[in-house]
Amino acid sequence: GEDVEQSLFLSVREGDSSVINCTYTDSSSTYLYWYKQEPGAGLQLLTYIFSNMDMKQDQRLTVLLNKKDKHLSLRIADTQTGDSAIYFCAEILNQAGTALIFGKGTTLSVSS
Amino acid sequence: GAVVSQHPSWVICKSGTSVKIECRSLDFQATTMFWYRQFPKQSLMLMATSNEGSKATYEQGVEKDKFLINHASLTLSTLTVTSAHPEDSSFYICSARDLSSGGTGELFFGEGSRLTVL
């Protein structure tokens, strides 16, 4: 079955880089996503990566995908206090209306 | 960009009452919407897939008679928590796919509806 695993907590200092890791089990995943959830709010799509890519960069965000190990990471450069939130990785199996399967989320705490 | 809106954002009700939560896709049509439930500090749990014009598909362990889902139009799905009890208190989030988003499969999420049952 499908399962997405993440570490639960990460604490960094402002200005440092943050790396949030995720492993997934379904090798047929076509897209992998990173969502951000601020307290009491819904989810905001941060970025996504297609399974035939191994890296995607978007401003301060870098996504690395190791398909062989089924490992996905999100690196946030120059982390700011406003980046404090819960980060979820998620996978989608196909484009036929299948819902996303989420990890439990990593709580990122940024101290000044 | 695509927007999904939920209403109400927060509702408090007495035990035994029924509560309806609406999910609307504001600038796109969604034949399929998804309802998630999130417990405090936990991940999202998919409850059901809402299909326009047909019955919803419920995930294992989700009571169909408890959580009534209606997808009456291409822009509106509703979740009704019937005879709510305190254990139903949770954050309910809906999402929908914009099939015109270039095939990325991106899901857009509503802001969530917080249900508190007293």
Interface residues (C-beta under 8 A of the other chain):
Chain A: T30 Y31 Y33 Y35 G40 A41 G42 L43 Q44 L45 Y48 F88 I92 Q95 G97 A99 L100 I101 F102 G103 K104 G105 T107
Chain B: Q6 T31 T32 F34 K41 Q42 S43 L44 L46 T49 I93 S95 R97 G103 T104 G105 E106 L107 F108 F109 G110 E111 G112 R114
